[in-house]
Amino acid sequence: MDRLTTAPDVKAGSKQLRIPVSGMTCAACQARVQKALQRTPGVVDASVNLMMKSASVTYDPAVASPEALVDAIRDTGYGAELASVDQTAFEEQEARDRSQQRELEDLRRKAIASGIAGIIAMILSMPLMSAHVAGAHGAVADPFMRWAMTSLTPALRTVFPFLYVLPPQLLSWTLLAITVVVMAWAGRHFYTRAWSAFRHRSADMNTLVAVGTGAAFLYSLLATVAPDFFVSRGVAPDVYYEAVIIIIALILTGNTFEARAKRQTSTALRALVELQPKTARVVRG
C-alpha cells in the first residue's frame, strides 16, 4: 500500500513529506510527477526518486496540505496515499520491503510464463511461414523469413511433423488465444497504465509498449478473422502474434532485473544505516 510520512521541519514555516508513488516506470514518469508537484501552490521544492518510487516535497503548510499534494500526484495518473499516523518508520520500511518483494516475484513469474508462451508461439508460427503456406500468396520477400523457412523448417518438420498437416487457420486461432491470455494477464498493466497516461494527455514507456504490441495484435487479428481481405489485394495474411508475446516477455524480463536491483539496493542501504551506533559516550571536561 502506498504510504506518506511526515518528516521534521526543514526550515521555519515549512514542512517536508516523503510520498511513495506507485506506477512510475521510466524517467518520463518521474519528470511528470516532479513537475506536477513543483507547480502545486505552496510547494517550495520537490524531487522524485524513480528507483525508490517516492517523492520528497518541501511545502508551506499555510498554503498546501498533504492531501493536496497527494491529489496532485494522482492527477498525473500515478498512485499516492496518506499513511496511517500510527505507523512508525520501521513499519513503513517493512511494508515497502514486502511490496518490493511481491513486485519482484510477480514480475519474475510473468516473465517466465511469457517467455515459455513466446517459444511455443514461435514454434506454432513456423508452419505459417513455411513454403507450402506462403507459396499460395507469392514468394516471401523478407530475407529472415526465407532463411527461417529454408533452415529451420526441416528440423521442425522432423520434431513436430503434425504441425505441418494442421490447417493454417487452426494455428492462427490457437496463436490468437495464447496471445490474448498473455496480454490480458502478463501485459495487462502496460495497457492500463498507457490508457491512464493517454487520459492525462501524456505518454511514457507503457504507451510505447501498448502501441507497438497493440498494432501487431490488431493487424494479426484482422488477418485471422478476415484473411480474404488481404488475399484479394495480393497480400499474404501473415500474423505476428509471436512478436507480441516476445516483446511483452522481454520487457517483463527487463522489469524483473530492475526490480531485483532496486530490492538489493534497498537492502544494502538499510544494512548501511544499521551500522551506525545505537548509543554514544560523551566525555565532558
N, C-alpha and C positions, 0 to 999 in steps of 0.2 A: 504494500500500500504506500502511496506517495505520502511524504511527511514534510512538515515545515517546522523549523525550530528557531527560537529567538536567542540571539547572542547578546552579550552586554553592549552598552552604548559604545560606539566607536568615536564619537565626539559629542560635544554639548548639543543637545537638542535633536540628535539623530540616533537612529537605531539600525541594527544590522540583522538581516534574516538570511538564513540558508534554506532555499526552497528546492527540494528534489523535483526534478522534471522528468516525466516519462514520455516515451515516444520519439525522442531525438535519435537520429541515425547517422547524421553527417554534419559537416561544417555549416551547411546552409541552414539546417535546423537550429544549430547553436546561434548563428547570426540573427535569425528571425526572432528567437526568444529574447536575446540580448537587446536588440533594437526596440522591441515592444516594451520591455521593462524600462529602458532609458527614456522612452517617450512618455511614460506614465507620470502624471503630475505628482510632485513630491519626492520623486526618486533623485537622490544625489549621485549615486553611482550604481552600476550593475555589471556583473561579469558572470558568464555562463561557462561551466566546465563540462564539455561533452563526455569525457571519459568517466567522470564521477556522476554525470547526469544530475547536476544541481546548479542552482543559480544563487549567487551571493549578492544581496541587494542592500544598499545603504539608503535609507529614506527618512523623510521628515514626518514623524507621526502626527503632526498637526495638519498635514495635507493628505497624506496617503495612509492606508491601513493595510494590514496583512491580507485581508480579504480582497482588496482592490488589486494587490499585486498578483495574487493567485488568479483572479479573473483575467488580468492582462495576459498571463501565460496561457490560460485556457482559450482566450480569444484567438490565439495563433494556431490552435488545433492540437496543442500538446496538453498533457495532464499535469495537474498540481493539486495539492490538497493540504489543508491545515492539519497540523499534528495535534495529538492529544496533549493537553497541558500536563498530564500525569506521566508522560513518557520521558525517561531520562535519556541522556546522551548515549549511554551504553546500550539501552534497549533499542534506541534508534539505529545504532550501528549494527546490532544483531539483526534487526529487521531488514536492513539494507543488505547485509551479507546473505541472508536467506533468500531475498529477492534475486540477487545476482546469481546464486547457485541454481535456483529454479529456472531462471532465464537460460543459463548455460546448458542445463540438462534438456530443456525443451528444444533449444536450437540444435543441439547435438542429435537428438532423436529425429527431428525433422530433416536434418541434413543427410543423415544415413538413409532414412527411408526414401527421400527424394533421389539420392544417388542410385539406390537399387532400382527404383522405378525408372530412372533415366536409362540405365543399362538395358532393362527389359524393353523399353520403348525403342531404343536404338536397334535392338535385335529384330523387333517386330517391323521396324521401318525398312529394313534391308530388302525384304521381298518386294516392297512397293517401289523400290528404286532399281530392281533387277531388270535385265534387258527385256524379258518377256512381258513385263508390265509397262515399262516406259516406252518400249518399241511401238506400242499401239498408238502413241501420240507423237511419234517423231523421236529423233536422236536426242540424247541428253547432252546439253552444251557444257554444263558445269564440269570442269576437269576433276574436281574432287569426287563428285558423284560417279564419273566414269571410272576413276581409279577404284572406288569402293565396289562398284559392280563387277569389275574385272578381277580384282584381287581378293576381296572378302567374300563375295557371293559363293565361290566354290567351296570355301571352308564351311560357311554357314549351311550350305546345302547338305554337306556331309553330316554335320552335327544336328541340324534341325530340318530334316527333309520335309516334314509335314507342313512347315510354314509356307513352303513354296507351292503347295497344292490348295491352300485355302484361298477363298475369293478375296480379292483386294479390298472390297468394301467391308468385309468382316474384320480385316486387320485395321482398317481406318476407324471403324466404330469402337473396336477394342482400345485403340490408342486414344480415342476421344474420351472414353470412360476413365482410363488411367490418368489422363491429363486433368480432367475435371476434379478428380479426387485430390491430386497433388495441389492444384491451385486453390481448392476450397479449404484444404487442411493445412498443408505446409506453407503455402504462399498467401494465405488469406490476409495477414497483417500488411503485406505490401499494398494490396488493393484498398483496404480500409483506410490506411494512412495516406495513400495517394489521393483518395476521394476527399478526405478531410483537408488535405493541402489544397486541393482544387477549390473546395468550398470557401477557403480562406484566401483565394486568389494568389497562390504561391506554388512552388514546385520544389521537390527535393529528390533524393536518391530513390525513394519509393515510387515517385512519379516516373522516373526513368525505367525502373523495372516493370511497372504496371503497363506503361505504354508499349515497351518492347515485346513483352510476353503476350499482352492483350492483342496486339496487331497480328502476331503469328498465330495465336489461337483463333481469332475471328476468321482469318484467311483460310486456315485449315478446316474450320467448322463449315464454311461455305463450300469448300472443295469436297467435304464428306457428305453434306446434305444434298448439294446440287452439283454433282460433277459434270453434268451435261452443259452447265453454264460455261465451263471452261473449255470442254471438248468442242463445242460448237464454234468457239473462237480460235481454235487451233492451239490451245494452251493445255498442257498436262495438268490434271487436278492434283498436284503434289500437296502433301500435308507436312507440317513442321511441328507436330506435337512433341517429338523428342527434343527439339530445340527449346521449347517452353519449359519442359521438365528439367533439362540440363542447366538452363540459366538459373532457375529457382534453386536447384541443388548447389550450384557454385556460389551463389550469393549467400545462401544459408551457411555454407561451409566457411566462407569468409567471416560471416557474423559470429559463427561459433568460435573461431580463433580470436576474434576481437573480444568477445565476452569472456573467454578464458584469460586473456591478457589483462582485462580490467579486474577480474576476480583476483588474479595473482598480485596485481599492483595494490589493490585494496588491502589484501592480506599482508603484504610487505610493509605498507605504510603503518598499519595498525601494530605490527610487530616492532617497528621502529619507535613508535610512540610509547610502547610499553617498556622500552629500555630506559626511559627516564626514571630517576629515583623517586620513590613514593614519599620519602622524608628527607629533610635536610638538617644538618647540625650547624648551629650558628655559634661562633666563639666571639664574645664581646670583650673589649678592653685588651 
